[in-house]
Amino acid sequence: MAFSQEKQSEKGLIKISVMYPYAEGKTFDLAYYETKHMPMVAGYLGDNLVRYTIEKGLSNGLPNQPLPFMAIGTFYVKRLSDYQSAVTPNRDAIRADFKNYTDVIPVILVSEVLK
Amino acid sequence: MAFSQEKQSEKGLIKISVMYPYAEGKTFDLAYYETKHMPMVAGYLGDNLVRYTIEKGLSNGLPNQPLPFMAIGTFYVKRLSDYQSAVTPNRDAIRADFKNYTDVIPVILVSEVLK
């Protein structure tokens, strides 16, 4: 019950969306990302983390346009400052793990859930 | 109860993310987007639509980098084909409404929720 209430009140949460652009010839290992990388980062975030999601890019919403992103991992947190405090001392470990699943540089968006 | 169960099983849903890039001098009217545009599009989607979200871009996750997106609107649907069938006959109306809230062209990502 506490869980379902939490899921219904995402308004006001902060999202950190780590978006991996698609480019011809670039690779992304979703299995590694889901089983190793994302749990590792989530483990740094403590109870500031409400949940995290992983999505796989399928296509561009417009015909005949390239896929914008291969994958996106998103952390929903209560406070941005606590996210930053938790990630900063682990930044080297997080970045060192990138090469284990991809050869692209992610775009990172910080946003606020309005609805 | 049906609602909370639905929210807990997003795995497998299709997301259509309409992402509005930030650029110097460009504008985005979040109030219009939230009260007029998104409800209009959502109204076309019927019970294929599980939920939709709106987020406001705050910053780049990396220091000294520009904001990637000003806003993102996302539809979570059960079937991509039904989304396309619902939107196609209304595409002109949807596009004609863009000028009421923004002067940027969105990037549209179709993705699948893995987790």
Interface residues (C-beta under 8 A of the other chain):
Chain A: F3 S4 Q5 K7 Q8 E10 I14 K15 I16 V18 M19 L30 E34 M38 Y52 T53 I54 E55 K56 G57 L58 S59 N60 G61 L62 L67 P68 F69 I72 L80 V107 I108 L109 V110 S111 E112 V113 L114 K115
Chain B: F3 S4 Q5 K7 Q8 E10 I14 K15 I16 V18 M19 L30 E34 M38 Y52 T53 I54 E55 K56 G57 L58 S59 N60 G61 L62 L67 P68 F69 I72 L80 V107 I108 L109 V110 S111 E112 V113 L114 K115
